Amino acid sequence: MVSFMTKEAKHTFDGVAADYERVRPTYPDALISDILTFSRVPADGRILEIGSGTGQATVPFARRGYAIDCVEHGADLCEIASQKFSDHPRVRVHCSPFEDWESPDAQFDLAISATAFHFIAPDIGYPKVARLLRPECAIAFFWTVHVPSYSEVFIRIREVYRSVAPELDDSSFDPYGWIQNERNTIDRTRLFSDVEVKTYAWTEVYDADRYVDLLATNSKHALLPEQTRNELFTGIRGGIAACGGSLAKIHLVALYLARKTKETNNRVEATGVPPAPHP
């Protein structure tokens, strides 16, 4: 399954909130359309967003006028999001870890999470989401997935990783195995049905500085010792310069759609809380 990230990794984004807003790619329009088609969320529906960050994935839903409760633990991220949606009175930003956040009257028509749900332990996150959803309503969780590339510039960059930060060498990473494993995680919860997985891919060109800025917003890079990180980024800049000064990065996003099952509805109504996930 998607690795449950450490608490330290979870807190790296708040320190680079402005850069996160500036350099992270937004999500494809087709993904938003697929979420709305699958979920059938009504025009007056309520959306829960988990780990909303600076609100990049929130924007297309806010523009459509939905009521959105954004739950984000990072204070700087929340500040950027609050300013961004100051003209959207139906968007509320709650600065809290999702694990601690409660809204007793909240029954949502859709729950979304953009490249964030892996920071929550699955045996906590999925049951809590199921409890907060209305009967037979949907989840739409999506992640950016790293795709190893083997053009000349990426071969040079990979050599830098192997020399400076070998634990981040991506040679053996299988993005499609990663995608399937999260599908398996959802299935094992027995809380959701009608699971669908969709992928979206595109290519974006970066110069050396912008590419390093993008890497700096990645938690695994942020957790490196400062000296190691500086050496790594210097080497990456050099590799890009040696190959013409730019690179084409493949972006891949995997979207997981599912509905709260009828059985879950019955169990939640009977007990007030969903059952523990199947081991």
Legacy VTK file of the C-alpha trace (Angstrom):
# vtk DataFile Version 3.0
C-alpha trace
ASCII
DATASET POLYDATA
POINTS 279 float
0.000 0.000 0.000
1.016 3.653 -0.086
3.524 4.006 2.703
2.146 5.737 5.760
4.504 8.687 6.095
6.181 9.694 9.338
4.990 12.606 11.441
8.254 14.400 10.560
7.511 14.089 6.847
3.973 15.328 7.394
5.233 18.589 8.860
7.778 19.440 6.153
5.283 21.205 3.897
4.444 24.035 6.256
8.045 25.244 6.102
7.863 25.582 2.312
4.255 26.721 2.035
4.938 29.615 -0.345
7.116 27.474 -2.620
4.506 24.715 -2.544
1.902 27.156 -3.806
4.276 28.537 -6.454
5.813 25.422 -8.046
3.575 22.424 -7.394
1.552 21.465 -10.492
-2.201 21.762 -10.300
-4.540 18.890 -11.128
-6.055 18.184 -14.566
-9.531 19.464 -15.426
-10.452 15.924 -16.536
-9.808 14.647 -13.019
-12.201 17.188 -11.506
-14.859 16.313 -14.088
-14.469 12.596 -13.348
-14.881 13.227 -9.619
-18.067 15.210 -10.107
-19.504 12.669 -12.547
-18.811 9.714 -10.249
-19.860 11.358 -6.986
-22.988 13.081 -8.290
-22.492 15.651 -5.550
-25.467 18.061 -5.660
-25.044 21.757 -6.295
-25.757 22.467 -2.636
-23.606 19.559 -1.463
-20.921 19.606 1.204
-17.362 18.555 0.469
-14.730 17.544 3.004
-11.123 18.067 1.913
-8.428 16.300 3.923
-4.924 17.775 3.913
-5.924 20.727 1.757
-2.522 22.461 1.841
-2.622 25.817 0.090
-5.900 24.908 -1.586
-4.661 23.986 -5.046
-7.179 21.155 -5.412
-9.852 23.203 -3.640
-10.010 25.906 -6.304
-12.064 24.106 -9.001
-14.660 22.996 -6.433
-14.828 26.428 -4.828
-15.375 28.039 -8.241
-18.405 25.799 -8.682
-19.881 27.133 -5.454
-19.662 24.037 -3.247
-19.533 24.277 0.537
-16.093 22.944 1.445
-14.546 22.191 4.818
-10.767 22.129 4.357
-8.837 20.385 7.122
-5.113 21.184 7.166
-2.646 20.954 10.060
0.004 23.404 8.779
-0.489 26.961 10.036
1.339 28.624 7.130
-0.520 26.492 4.607
-3.810 27.401 6.272
-2.941 31.093 6.134
-2.322 30.963 2.384
-5.533 29.002 1.817
-7.587 31.330 4.015
-6.392 34.347 2.040
-6.992 32.593 -1.270
-10.617 31.798 -0.402
-11.469 34.997 1.431
-14.003 35.750 -1.315
-15.575 32.293 -1.059
-17.756 32.331 2.071
-18.727 28.663 1.621
-15.085 27.553 1.968
-13.928 27.090 5.556
-10.326 26.293 6.490
-9.794 24.352 9.716
-6.226 24.348 11.025
-6.043 20.918 12.646
-4.705 17.414 12.079
-7.490 15.396 10.478
-7.095 12.753 13.179
-8.099 15.335 15.838
-10.700 17.281 13.891
-14.353 16.756 14.706
-17.517 18.363 13.394
-20.515 16.699 15.061
-23.045 18.040 12.557
-20.912 17.192 9.532
-22.361 14.749 7.051
-20.595 15.183 3.745
-21.607 14.364 0.184
-18.018 13.913 -0.990
-14.592 13.552 0.615
-11.494 14.496 -1.355
-7.795 14.435 -0.586
-5.007 15.558 -2.914
-1.589 13.961 -2.383
-2.164 13.989 1.363
-4.038 10.942 2.630
-0.851 8.848 2.923
0.074 10.984 5.928
-2.812 9.428 7.870
-2.669 5.839 9.093
-5.154 3.859 6.953
-6.771 2.188 9.949
-7.606 5.650 11.304
-8.235 7.669 8.160
-10.558 5.464 6.136
-12.957 4.628 9.007
-13.151 8.278 10.021
-13.954 9.344 6.475
-16.660 6.678 6.272
-18.215 8.013 9.465
-18.285 11.573 8.112
-19.899 10.683 4.777
-23.615 10.506 4.111
-24.960 7.090 3.091
-23.582 5.851 -0.235
-21.601 9.024 -0.852
-18.160 9.039 -2.403
-14.474 9.436 -1.727
-12.113 10.838 -4.351
-8.511 10.537 -3.220
-5.735 11.344 -5.662
-1.971 11.338 -5.582
0.880 12.541 -7.727
2.948 9.437 -8.502
6.627 9.614 -9.366
7.542 8.206 -12.785
11.238 7.322 -13.255
12.630 8.703 -16.520
15.705 7.518 -18.408
16.592 10.334 -20.773
20.189 11.575 -20.650
19.450 14.318 -18.136
17.673 11.961 -15.746
20.475 9.408 -16.027
22.884 12.151 -14.939
20.587 13.178 -12.106
20.238 9.562 -10.977
24.027 9.314 -10.722
23.965 12.308 -8.370
21.346 10.628 -6.193
23.365 7.411 -6.034
26.422 9.352 -4.941
24.849 11.801 -2.501
21.482 10.375 -1.348
21.284 6.743 -2.489
18.139 6.145 -0.425
16.291 8.352 -2.942
17.470 6.448 -6.025
14.303 5.716 -8.030
15.674 2.940 -10.254
13.520 0.203 -8.753
10.357 2.251 -8.224
7.289 0.845 -9.985
4.597 3.552 -10.224
1.887 1.177 -11.429
2.591 -1.306 -8.663
2.325 1.618 -6.245
-1.054 2.545 -7.741
-2.397 -1.005 -7.449
-1.290 -1.301 -3.839
-3.399 1.657 -2.769
-6.380 0.128 -4.570
-5.753 -2.980 -2.461
-5.670 -0.860 0.706
-9.121 0.588 -0.040
-10.520 -2.867 -0.795
-9.176 -4.253 2.484
-11.038 -1.678 4.556
-14.387 -3.210 3.497
-15.839 0.274 3.940
-16.161 1.256 0.283
-17.468 -0.289 -2.930
-17.543 0.521 -6.661
-13.838 1.304 -6.555
-12.487 2.892 -9.727
-8.908 3.938 -10.484
-8.086 6.490 -13.169
-4.734 7.951 -14.197
-3.784 11.243 -15.838
-0.365 12.001 -17.326
1.283 15.050 -18.862
4.767 16.471 -19.356
6.087 19.773 -18.076
9.404 21.453 -18.902
11.549 22.821 -16.047
14.757 24.794 -15.926
17.269 23.850 -13.240
16.152 26.327 -10.583
12.451 25.577 -10.928
13.054 21.830 -10.895
15.123 22.077 -7.717
12.411 24.264 -6.179
9.911 21.516 -7.006
12.099 18.867 -5.370
12.459 21.063 -2.286
8.707 20.726 -1.672
9.008 16.929 -1.533
9.035 15.586 2.024
11.795 13.029 1.409
14.108 15.747 0.133
13.116 18.158 2.909
14.076 15.563 5.527
17.635 15.181 4.228
20.380 16.810 6.334
20.926 20.344 5.067
24.458 19.688 3.825
23.353 16.569 1.958
20.372 18.368 0.452
22.538 21.280 -0.720
25.074 18.927 -2.269
22.315 16.967 -3.968
20.644 20.070 -5.406
23.982 21.467 -6.627
24.684 18.203 -8.421
21.200 18.141 -9.973
21.603 21.693 -11.237
24.928 20.699 -12.770
23.397 17.672 -14.472
20.623 19.771 -15.981
23.108 22.444 -17.137
25.201 19.764 -18.838
22.141 18.646 -20.834
21.017 21.964 -22.209
19.586 23.674 -19.155
16.134 22.110 -18.973
14.308 18.811 -18.615
10.904 17.363 -19.431
9.298 15.897 -16.326
6.463 13.366 -16.626
3.682 14.021 -14.130
1.272 11.222 -13.265
-1.779 11.488 -11.022
-3.771 8.483 -9.824
-7.390 9.019 -8.770
-9.280 6.562 -6.547
-13.056 6.784 -6.570
-15.300 4.706 -4.316
-18.622 4.790 -2.474
-19.422 4.173 1.141
-21.013 0.711 1.117
-24.567 -0.072 2.156
-23.156 -2.446 4.773
-21.075 0.397 6.178
-24.184 2.575 6.315
-25.975 -0.043 8.411
-23.046 -0.573 10.755
-22.493 3.144 11.258
-26.176 3.680 12.006
-26.215 0.785 14.466
-23.032 1.604 16.359
-22.241 5.248 15.631
-18.759 4.308 14.407
-17.534 2.167 11.515
-15.886 -1.184 12.185
-12.131 -1.602 12.297
-10.617 -2.455 8.899
-10.181 -6.122 8.097
-6.590 -7.157 8.915
LINES 1 280
279 0 1 2 3 4 5 6 7 8 9 10 11 12 13 14 15 16 17 18 19 20 21 22 23 24 25 26 27 28 29 30 31 32 33 34 35 36 37 38 39 40 41 42 43 44 45 46 47 48 49 50 51 52 53 54 55 56 57 58 59 60 61 62 63 64 65 66 67 68 69 70 71 72 73 74 75 76 77 78 79 80 81 82 83 84 85 86 87 88 89 90 91 92 93 94 95 96 97 98 99 100 101 102 103 104 105 106 107 108 109 110 111 112 113 114 115 116 117 118 119 120 121 122 123 124 125 126 127 128 129 130 131 132 133 134 135 136 137 138 139 140 141 142 143 144 145 146 147 148 149 150 151 152 153 154 155 156 157 158 159 160 161 162 163 164 165 166 167 168 169 170 171 172 173 174 175 176 177 178 179 180 181 182 183 184 185 186 187 188 189 190 191 192 193 194 195 196 197 198 199 200 201 202 203 204 205 206 207 208 209 210 211 212 213 214 215 216 217 218 219 220 221 222 223 224 225 226 227 228 229 230 231 232 233 234 235 236 237 238 239 240 241 242 243 244 245 246 247 248 249 250 251 252 253 254 255 256 257 258 259 260 261 262 263 264 265 266 267 268 269 270 271 272 273 274 275 276 277 278
